[in-house]
Amino acid sequence: MKSAAYLTRNIWVLSLVSLFTDTASEMLYPVMPLFLKSVGFSVVFIGMLEGVAEAVAGLSKGYFGRWSDYSPRRLPFVQLGYAMSAISKPMLAIFSWAWWILLARTIDRLGKGLRTGARDALLSDEATPATKGRVFGFHRSMDTLGAVLGPAIALVYLGYFPGDYRTLFWIAFLPGLLAIGATFLVRERTRRHQTTGHFSTWNFLAFTAYWREGPMAYRRLVGGLLLFALFNSSDVFLLLRAREAGLSETGVVGAYIFYNLVYAVAALPMGTLADRFGMRRVFVGGLFVFAIVYASMGLAQVGWVVGVLFFLYGLYAAATESVAKAWISNISERQHTATAIGTFTAFQSVAALIASSLTGFLWYALGPAVALGISAVVAVTVGIYLAVVKL
């Protein structure tokens, strides 16, 4: 059976690379807190570790995205970025020193920042404005499939070998190696649209200048997206609420896997709808679904209701995550694609840290219904704004 015409060789390869890498990363994501606790680290250290790691990943996306726009080739950024993430996995199995674990997590997240903008620009170059929703949707579906396979592999392995985290770190290295090898199958096109001028490697925040340099449509779109991001907290809060609503610990993990499965299956159809009916309509629809989920999750008291809400949450993610990048790439100049997406994801990462802190405070002070309800109200507000703003 022939693949769809828009699925070029490079799109397939880059999507498989993301599948392998996310399988490795998500294999460890649910067990990292358990491992760190088992070797004697406090909750404070765990929180600091994740905060530093995500900050590094977020800011470096903008920096390396802009650098790749000034570079004649994007592929080296992609290859080195995936290699760094793969190498970080077995590092965790070697020593349990605090500084070593921090180094391993930083290398992993720095690798993500190094590759993200360049990879998304390569995907954009493979598409036309009429197929970008499908291209980014297909890539996201493969990436998210890894978020299903990874935790499932970890659950099965730890079911047979409880507490054997170090071996699991070595197992996670295997799909990482496959990802590294696959990056060498990418055939980068000769760049006809390259940013000219001088790139200062010493100015880590140079990418922020794109907020002023980019088109007005970019600022209007990304401004709305970032307002939403300030109230779009970590999925941990939904999982915590699911536990409070009566799900067992296994049920909570199952809900997370179910959400990712729905997300993976729905990402390509949502991208197809975005190409056919417009990015704006699909994205705004996703925000309204988010509002329903968050408003309802704050009040849910029955397990099956939580299951329905996680199904809807998967649809929301499929309608927004990849569509946002495709939308941004369509309104930004082609030679600045990596900078445009990298700047957005960098700001989004900072906003996510604020969002989780804010939601945690509101949850503690006013309860989950109010905390999640405020996020729902903001989602509706941003949805209305994006529905009417001129781009």
C-alpha positions as CSV (number, residue, x, y, z in Angstrom):
1,M,0.0,0.0,0.0
2,K,1.5,3.3,-1.1
3,S,1.9,6.0,1.6
4,A,0.2,9.4,1.1
5,A,2.0,11.7,-1.3
6,Y,2.7,14.3,1.4
7,L,4.6,11.7,3.5
8,T,8.1,12.0,2.0
9,R,11.1,10.0,3.0
10,N,12.3,12.6,5.3
11,I,9.0,13.0,7.1
12,W,8.9,9.2,7.6
13,V,12.4,9.1,8.9
14,L,12.1,12.1,11.2
15,S,8.8,10.7,12.6
16,L,10.5,7.3,13.3
17,V,13.3,9.1,15.0
18,S,10.8,10.8,17.3
19,L,9.0,7.6,17.9
20,F,12.3,5.9,19.1
21,T,13.4,8.8,21.2
22,D,10.0,9.3,22.9
23,T,9.8,5.6,23.7
24,A,13.1,5.9,25.5
25,S,12.2,9.1,27.3
26,E,8.7,8.1,28.3
27,M,10.1,4.7,29.5
28,L,11.9,6.7,32.2
29,Y,9.5,9.6,32.8
30,P,7.1,7.7,35.2
31,V,9.9,6.0,37.1
32,M,12.4,8.8,37.5
33,P,10.8,10.2,40.8
34,L,10.7,6.6,42.1
35,F,14.3,6.0,41.3
36,L,15.5,9.3,42.8
37,K,13.5,8.5,46.0
38,S,15.0,5.0,46.1
39,V,18.6,6.4,46.1
40,G,17.8,8.9,48.9
41,F,17.0,12.2,47.2
42,S,14.3,14.5,48.6
43,V,11.2,15.9,46.9
44,V,12.9,19.3,46.9
45,F,15.8,17.9,44.9
46,I,13.5,16.1,42.5
47,G,11.5,19.3,41.9
48,M,14.7,21.4,41.4
49,L,16.1,18.8,39.0
50,E,13.0,18.9,36.8
51,G,12.8,22.7,37.0
52,V,16.4,23.1,35.8
53,A,16.0,20.5,33.1
54,E,12.9,22.0,31.6
55,A,14.3,25.6,31.8
56,V,17.4,24.4,29.9
57,A,15.3,22.7,27.3
58,G,12.9,25.6,26.9
59,L,15.4,28.4,26.5
60,S,17.8,26.4,24.3
61,K,15.0,25.7,21.8
62,G,15.0,29.4,20.9
63,Y,18.8,29.8,20.9
64,F,19.5,26.8,18.7
65,G,16.5,27.4,16.5
66,R,17.8,30.8,15.6
67,W,21.3,29.4,15.1
68,S,20.0,26.8,12.7
69,D,18.3,29.5,10.6
70,Y,21.7,31.2,10.2
71,S,23.4,27.8,9.4
72,P,23.7,26.4,5.9
73,R,22.5,23.0,7.2
74,R,20.0,22.1,9.9
75,L,20.6,18.3,10.0
76,P,23.7,18.5,12.3
77,F,21.6,20.1,15.0
78,V,19.1,17.3,14.7
79,Q,21.7,14.5,14.8
80,L,23.7,15.9,17.7
81,G,20.5,16.7,19.6
82,Y,19.1,13.2,19.4
83,A,22.5,11.7,20.2
84,M,22.8,13.8,23.4
85,S,19.3,12.6,24.6
86,A,20.2,9.0,23.8
87,I,23.6,9.1,25.7
88,S,22.0,10.6,28.8
89,K,19.9,7.5,29.4
90,P,22.7,5.0,30.4
91,M,24.5,7.9,32.3
92,L,21.7,7.6,34.9
93,A,22.6,3.9,35.4
94,I,26.3,4.5,36.1
95,F,26.4,6.8,39.2
96,S,23.8,8.1,41.6
97,W,25.7,11.3,42.6
98,A,23.4,14.4,42.6
99,W,25.7,16.4,40.3
100,W,25.9,13.5,37.9
101,I,22.2,13.0,37.7
102,L,21.7,16.7,37.2
103,L,24.3,16.6,34.4
104,A,22.6,13.7,32.7
105,R,19.2,15.3,32.8
106,T,20.7,18.6,31.6
107,I,22.3,16.8,28.6
108,D,19.0,15.1,27.8
109,R,17.1,18.4,27.8
110,L,19.8,20.4,26.1
111,G,19.6,17.8,23.3
112,K,15.9,18.4,23.0
113,G,16.5,22.1,22.8
114,L,19.2,21.6,20.2
115,R,17.1,19.6,17.8
116,T,13.6,20.8,18.1
117,G,13.6,24.0,16.0
118,A,15.8,22.6,13.3
119,R,13.7,19.4,13.1
120,D,10.5,21.3,12.9
121,A,12.0,23.5,10.1
122,L,13.0,20.4,8.2
123,L,9.4,19.1,8.5
124,S,8.1,22.5,7.4
125,D,10.4,22.4,4.3
126,E,8.9,19.0,3.3
127,A,5.4,20.4,3.3
128,T,3.3,23.0,1.5
129,P,1.0,25.4,3.2
130,A,-1.9,23.1,2.3
131,T,-0.3,19.9,3.8
132,K,1.4,21.3,7.0
133,G,-1.4,20.2,9.3
134,R,-1.1,16.6,8.1
135,V,2.7,16.6,8.1
136,F,3.0,18.0,11.7
137,G,0.0,15.8,12.7
138,F,1.6,12.6,11.4
139,H,4.9,13.5,13.1
140,R,3.1,14.2,16.4
141,S,1.2,10.9,16.2
142,M,4.4,8.9,15.8
143,D,6.0,10.9,18.6
144,T,3.1,10.3,20.9
145,L,3.0,6.6,20.1
146,G,6.3,6.5,21.9
147,A,4.6,8.0,24.9
148,V,2.3,5.0,24.9
149,L,5.0,2.3,24.2
150,G,7.6,3.7,26.7
151,P,5.5,3.6,29.9
152,A,4.0,0.3,28.8
153,I,7.5,-1.3,28.5
154,A,8.4,0.2,31.9
155,L,5.3,-1.2,33.5
156,V,5.9,-4.7,32.1
157,Y,9.6,-4.7,33.0
158,L,9.1,-3.4,36.5
159,G,6.2,-5.9,37.0
160,Y,8.7,-8.7,36.6
161,F,11.7,-7.0,38.1
162,P,10.5,-4.5,40.8
163,G,12.9,-1.8,41.6
164,D,15.5,-2.6,38.9
165,Y,15.7,0.9,37.6
166,R,19.3,0.8,36.4
167,T,18.7,-2.0,34.0
168,L,15.7,-0.1,32.7
169,F,18.0,2.9,31.9
170,W,20.2,0.6,29.8
171,I,17.1,-0.8,28.0
172,A,16.1,2.8,27.2
173,F,19.4,3.3,25.5
174,L,18.4,0.8,22.8
175,P,15.7,2.9,21.1
176,G,17.9,5.9,21.5
177,L,20.6,4.2,19.4
178,L,18.0,3.4,16.8
179,A,17.1,7.1,16.7
180,I,20.7,8.1,16.2
181,G,21.2,5.7,13.4
182,A,17.9,6.8,11.7
183,T,19.0,10.5,11.6
184,F,21.7,9.6,9.1
185,L,19.0,8.5,6.7
186,V,17.6,12.0,6.4
187,R,18.5,13.7,3.1
188,E,18.5,17.4,3.7
189,R,17.5,19.6,0.8
190,T,19.7,22.5,-0.4
191,R,18.5,25.5,1.4
192,R,17.2,28.3,-0.8
193,H,15.9,30.4,2.1
194,Q,18.7,31.0,4.6
195,T,18.9,33.9,7.1
196,T,21.7,36.2,6.2
197,G,23.9,38.2,8.5
198,H,25.9,37.4,11.6
199,F,24.8,35.1,14.4
200,S,26.3,35.7,17.8
201,T,26.9,32.4,19.5
202,W,27.6,34.2,22.8
203,N,24.2,35.9,23.0
204,F,22.0,33.1,24.4
205,L,18.8,35.2,24.4
206,A,19.3,36.7,20.8
207,F,16.3,34.7,19.7
208,T,14.0,36.9,21.7
209,A,14.6,39.7,19.1
210,Y,12.3,37.8,16.8
211,W,9.4,38.9,18.8
212,R,10.1,42.4,17.4
213,E,11.5,41.4,14.1
214,G,8.7,38.9,13.1
215,P,5.5,39.8,11.4
216,M,2.6,41.3,13.4
217,A,0.5,38.2,12.7
218,Y,3.2,36.2,14.6
219,R,2.9,38.4,17.7
220,R,-0.8,38.3,17.6
221,L,-1.0,34.5,17.3
222,V,1.8,33.7,19.8
223,G,0.6,36.3,22.3
224,G,-2.7,34.4,22.5
225,L,-0.9,31.0,22.7
226,L,1.3,32.2,25.5
227,L,-1.6,33.6,27.5
228,F,-3.2,30.2,27.4
229,A,0.2,28.6,28.3
230,L,0.3,30.6,31.5
231,F,-2.7,28.7,32.7
232,N,-2.1,25.3,31.1
233,S,-0.4,23.5,34.0
234,S,1.4,20.2,34.1
235,D,-0.7,17.0,33.4
236,V,0.4,15.9,36.9
237,F,-2.5,17.9,38.3
238,L,-5.0,16.0,36.2
239,L,-3.4,12.7,37.3
240,L,-3.6,13.8,40.9
241,R,-7.3,14.8,40.5
242,A,-7.9,11.4,38.9
243,R,-6.5,9.7,42.0
244,E,-8.7,11.8,44.2
245,A,-11.7,10.8,42.1
246,G,-11.2,7.2,42.9
247,L,-8.8,5.7,40.4
248,S,-6.1,3.3,41.8
249,E,-2.4,4.0,41.2
250,T,-2.5,1.5,38.3
251,G,-5.6,3.2,37.0
252,V,-3.9,6.6,37.0
253,V,-1.0,5.2,35.0
254,G,-3.5,3.5,32.7
255,A,-5.4,6.8,32.2
256,Y,-2.1,8.5,31.2
257,I,-1.4,5.8,28.7
258,F,-5.0,6.0,27.4
259,Y,-4.7,9.7,26.9
260,N,-1.5,9.3,24.9
261,L,-3.0,6.6,22.8
262,V,-6.0,8.8,21.9
263,Y,-3.6,11.7,21.2
264,A,-1.5,9.5,18.9
265,V,-4.4,8.1,17.0
266,A,-6.2,11.5,16.6
267,A,-3.2,13.7,15.7
268,L,-3.1,12.9,12.0
269,P,-6.9,13.2,11.5
270,M,-6.8,16.6,13.4
271,G,-4.0,17.7,11.1
272,T,-6.1,16.7,8.1
273,L,-9.0,18.7,9.4
274,A,-6.7,21.7,9.9
275,D,-5.6,21.5,6.3
276,R,-9.1,21.2,5.1
277,F,-11.0,23.7,7.3
278,G,-8.2,25.9,8.6
279,M,-5.8,25.9,11.5
280,R,-7.8,28.5,13.4
281,R,-11.0,26.4,13.5
282,V,-9.4,23.2,14.7
283,F,-7.2,24.9,17.3
284,V,-10.0,27.0,18.7
285,G,-12.2,23.9,18.9
286,G,-9.4,22.2,20.8
287,L,-9.3,25.0,23.4
288,F,-13.0,24.6,24.0
289,V,-12.5,20.9,24.6
290,F,-9.7,21.7,27.0
291,A,-12.1,24.0,28.9
292,I,-14.7,21.2,29.2
293,V,-12.1,18.8,30.5
294,Y,-10.6,21.2,33.1
295,A,-14.0,22.5,34.3
296,S,-15.3,18.9,34.6
297,M,-12.2,17.4,36.1
298,G,-12.3,19.8,39.1
299,L,-15.7,18.3,40.0
300,A,-15.4,14.7,38.9
301,Q,-16.1,12.1,41.5
302,V,-16.6,8.9,39.5
303,G,-13.9,6.8,37.7
304,W,-15.7,6.4,34.4
305,V,-16.2,10.1,34.1
306,V,-12.4,10.6,34.5
307,G,-11.9,8.1,31.7
308,V,-14.2,10.1,29.4
309,L,-12.4,13.3,30.3
310,F,-9.0,11.8,29.5
311,F,-10.4,10.7,26.1
312,L,-11.4,14.3,25.4
313,Y,-8.1,15.5,26.7
314,G,-6.4,13.4,24.1
315,L,-8.5,15.0,21.4
316,Y,-7.6,18.5,22.7
317,A,-3.9,17.7,22.5
318,A,-4.2,16.3,19.0
319,A,-6.1,19.4,17.9
320,T,-3.6,21.9,19.3
321,E,0.0,20.7,19.8
322,S,1.0,20.0,16.2
323,V,-1.5,22.4,14.7
324,A,0.2,25.3,16.7
325,K,3.6,24.6,15.1
326,A,2.0,24.2,11.6
327,W,0.1,27.5,12.1
328,I,3.2,29.4,13.2
329,S,5.3,28.1,10.3
330,N,2.6,29.2,7.9
331,I,2.6,32.9,9.1
332,S,6.4,33.2,9.6
333,E,9.0,33.8,6.9
334,R,10.4,30.5,5.6
335,Q,14.0,31.5,6.4
336,H,13.0,32.1,10.0
337,T,10.9,29.0,10.6
338,A,13.2,27.5,13.3
339,T,13.5,30.8,15.1
340,A,9.8,31.4,15.0
341,I,8.9,28.0,16.4
342,G,11.9,27.9,18.7
343,T,11.0,31.3,20.2
344,F,7.5,30.2,20.8
345,T,8.5,27.0,22.5
346,A,11.1,28.8,24.6
347,F,8.5,31.3,25.9
348,Q,6.0,28.4,26.2
349,S,8.4,26.5,28.5
350,V,8.8,29.5,30.8
351,A,5.0,30.0,30.8
352,A,4.5,26.3,31.7
353,L,6.7,26.7,34.8
354,I,4.7,29.7,35.9
355,A,1.4,27.8,35.1
356,S,2.3,24.8,37.3
357,S,3.4,27.0,40.2
358,L,0.2,29.2,39.9
359,T,-2.1,26.1,39.7
360,G,-0.4,24.5,42.6
361,F,-0.9,27.7,44.7
362,L,-4.6,28.0,43.7
363,W,-5.1,24.3,44.3
364,Y,-3.7,24.6,47.8
365,A,-5.5,27.9,48.6
366,L,-8.9,27.4,46.9
367,G,-9.2,23.8,45.9
368,P,-8.9,21.9,42.6
369,A,-12.3,23.0,41.3
370,V,-11.3,26.6,41.4
371,A,-7.8,26.0,40.2
372,L,-8.8,24.0,37.2
373,G,-11.9,26.1,36.6
374,I,-9.7,29.3,36.2
375,S,-7.7,27.5,33.5
376,A,-11.0,26.6,31.7
377,V,-12.1,30.2,31.7
378,V,-8.8,31.4,30.3
379,A,-9.0,28.7,27.6
380,V,-12.4,29.9,26.5
381,T,-11.2,33.6,26.5
382,V,-8.2,32.8,24.4
383,G,-10.3,30.7,22.1
384,I,-12.6,33.6,21.4
385,Y,-9.6,35.9,20.9
386,L,-8.0,33.5,18.3
387,A,-11.4,33.1,16.6
388,V,-11.7,36.8,15.8
389,V,-8.1,38.3,15.7
390,K,-6.8,39.3,12.3
391,L,-3.8,37.3,11.3
